[in-house]
Amino acid sequence: MSKPRKRKPRGAYRHGDLRNALLAEALRLIQERGQVDFNLRELAKLAGVTHTAAYRHFRSKRELLAEIALAGYQRLLFLFQEAAFRAKESGTDPVLEQGKVYVRFAVENPGRFRAMVDPGLHPFIDFPDLYATAKATFASLVATIKEGIAAGRYRMASATRLALSAWASVHGLSHLILEQLVVDSMDPTPLDLEATLDFVGDFVARGFAREAR
């Protein structure tokens, strides 16, 4: 007579699920805490497994963050390319559209965005796939600007420097929003994200304009 099968304890993971469970717990903690403040032992405990089991999937917290960031940059690259295509179809400014995409992505995915820009993850070159994807994302913006320069839409200047200026503007705005630092004590009205994006985007676009000095 065969022995009855023992049921897994509550919280035990199904084979093949632990990797995704650890990634999900990491994203949840980053979003809840507003910073990358956890370790693999904590994630393992939350997932209901030993830390040894967690280390079979990720050798370090940094390696886990790299996987979270890679998925983020892959998504951002797609959104950049999509925004540039939409801008061509509608006749709107492609850099403005890509900038809006960046901020919306950060606001809608705060946990992943914080992982993507966490100083502890650098240098990206330690993770070839992440490095290549992040580089391709920035290159997408540079390519958009080069097209704008060639078309006479933007000033004759280094496309890379203009891209850095645009990236810095939307990156800074994203951080201000996530850290809830966009506050006007004289105006308690909640931030209108789209109106803010239009205003900041117009400000950046004026600096890019061909006639700008």
Backbone hydrogen bonds, N-H to C=O, Kabsch-Sander energy under -0.5 kcal/mol:
donor,donor_aa,acceptor,acceptor_aa,energy
12,A,9,P,-2.2
17,D,14,R,-2.5
18,L,14,R,-0.5
21,A,17,D,-2.3
22,L,18,L,-2.7
23,L,19,R,-1.9
24,A,20,N,-2.5
25,E,21,A,-2.3
26,A,22,L,-2.2
27,L,23,L,-2.3
28,R,24,A,-2.2
29,L,25,E,-2.5
30,I,26,A,-2.4
31,Q,27,L,-2.2
32,E,28,R,-2.5
33,R,29,L,-2.8
34,G,30,I,-1.9
35,Q,30,I,-0.6
37,D,35,Q,-1.7
43,L,39,N,-2.0
44,A,40,L,-2.7
45,K,41,R,-2.2
46,L,42,E,-2.2
47,A,43,L,-2.0
48,G,44,A,-0.6
48,G,45,K,-0.9
49,V,44,A,-2.8
54,A,50,T,-1.5
55,Y,51,H,-2.2
56,R,52,T,-0.7
56,R,53,A,-0.6
57,H,54,A,-1.4
58,F,54,A,-2.0
64,L,60,S,-1.6
65,L,61,K,-2.6
66,A,62,R,-2.1
67,E,63,E,-1.4
68,I,64,L,-1.8
69,A,65,L,-3.0
70,L,66,A,-2.4
71,A,67,E,-1.8
72,G,68,I,-1.5
73,Y,69,A,-2.8
74,Q,70,L,-2.3
75,R,71,A,-1.9
76,L,72,G,-2.6
77,L,73,Y,-2.6
78,F,74,Q,-1.8
79,L,75,R,-2.4
80,F,76,L,-2.5
81,Q,77,L,-2.3
82,E,78,F,-2.5
83,A,79,L,-2.5
84,A,80,F,-2.3
85,F,81,Q,-1.9
86,R,82,E,-2.5
87,A,83,A,-2.3
88,K,84,A,-1.7
89,E,85,F,-1.9
90,S,86,R,-2.3
91,G,87,A,-2.2
92,T,87,A,-0.8
97,E,93,D,-2.0
98,Q,94,P,-2.4
99,G,95,V,-2.3
100,K,96,L,-2.1
101,V,97,E,-1.9
102,Y,98,Q,-2.0
103,V,99,G,-1.9
104,R,100,K,-2.6
105,F,101,V,-2.5
106,A,102,Y,-2.1
107,V,103,V,-2.6
108,E,104,R,-2.6
109,N,105,F,-1.6
113,F,109,N,-2.8
114,R,110,P,-2.3
115,A,111,G,-1.7
116,M,112,R,-2.3
117,V,113,F,-1.5
118,D,115,A,-0.8
121,L,118,D,-1.9
122,H,119,P,-1.2
126,D,123,P,-1.6
127,F,124,F,-3.0
131,Y,124,F,-0.6
131,Y,127,F,-2.9
132,A,128,P,-2.5
133,T,129,D,-2.2
134,A,130,L,-2.8
135,K,131,Y,-2.2
136,A,132,A,-2.1
137,T,133,T,-2.0
138,F,134,A,-1.9
139,A,135,K,-2.4
140,S,136,A,-1.7
141,L,137,T,-1.2
142,V,138,F,-2.2
143,A,139,A,-2.7
144,T,140,S,-1.7
145,I,141,L,-2.1
146,K,142,V,-2.5
147,E,143,A,-2.1
148,G,144,T,-1.7
149,I,145,I,-2.4
150,A,146,K,-2.5
151,A,147,E,-1.8
152,G,149,I,-1.3
153,R,148,G,-2.5
154,Y,148,G,-1.3
155,R,208,F,-3.2
157,A,155,R,-1.1
162,L,158,S,-2.3
163,A,159,A,-2.3
164,L,160,T,-2.3
165,S,161,R,-2.1
166,A,162,L,-2.4
167,W,163,A,-2.9
168,A,164,L,-2.7
169,S,165,S,-1.8
170,V,166,A,-2.1
171,H,167,W,-2.7
172,G,168,A,-2.3
173,L,169,S,-2.0
174,S,170,V,-2.2
175,H,171,H,-2.1
176,L,172,G,-2.3
177,I,173,L,-2.2
178,L,174,S,-2.6
179,E,175,H,-2.6
180,Q,177,I,-1.3
181,L,176,L,-3.2
182,V,176,L,-0.8
183,V,181,L,-1.8
184,D,187,D,-0.5
185,S,183,V,-0.5
187,D,184,D,-1.8
193,L,191,L,-1.0
196,T,192,D,-2.5
197,L,193,L,-2.7
198,D,194,E,-2.2
199,F,195,A,-2.2
200,V,196,T,-2.8
201,G,197,L,-2.6
202,D,198,D,-2.3
203,F,199,F,-2.0
204,V,200,V,-2.4
205,A,201,G,-2.7
206,R,202,D,-2.0
207,G,203,F,-1.1
208,F,204,V,-1.2
209,A,205,A,-1.5
210,R,153,R,-1.0
212,A,209,A,-1.5
